[in-house]
Amino acid sequence: MNILVVCSQNERRSLTAEKIYRNDKRFVLKSAGVSPKARHTISVKDIEWADLILYMERDHLLRIKEMFPKFELPPTENLEIEDDYLFMEGDLIEALKEKIELIVPKYLEIETNRPLTS
């Protein structure tokens, strides 16, 4: 399963998520930002790659839809984590783990219960 985590600048929140889940065997997690000045700005390639998009604030989803109006997005979920943290700050790591571990397992279950096609 491929998960894309999105914030504004891809410098603190989403980048922290990418770092803390770098070696997770359950899924692959990458990060992006919605700002043109982001470290890595979200692209069509990112959306095509993702099975699930996790965004930090409602405005991020609105911005993604604005940037890619004709593109069908994979499932999306709001982590509801405000931009109040530094990169790899303990409270941010705790908030990300808490929210991601509540959301992602249900999608992993869907993935593993899919019938195999030949």
Secondary structure, 3 states (H helix, E strand, C coil): CEEEEEECCCCCHHHHHHHHCCCCCCCEEEEEECCCCCCCECCHHHHHHCCEEEECCHHHHHHHHHHCCCCCCCCEEECCCCCCCCCCCHHHHHHHHHHHHHHHHHHHHHHHCCCCCC
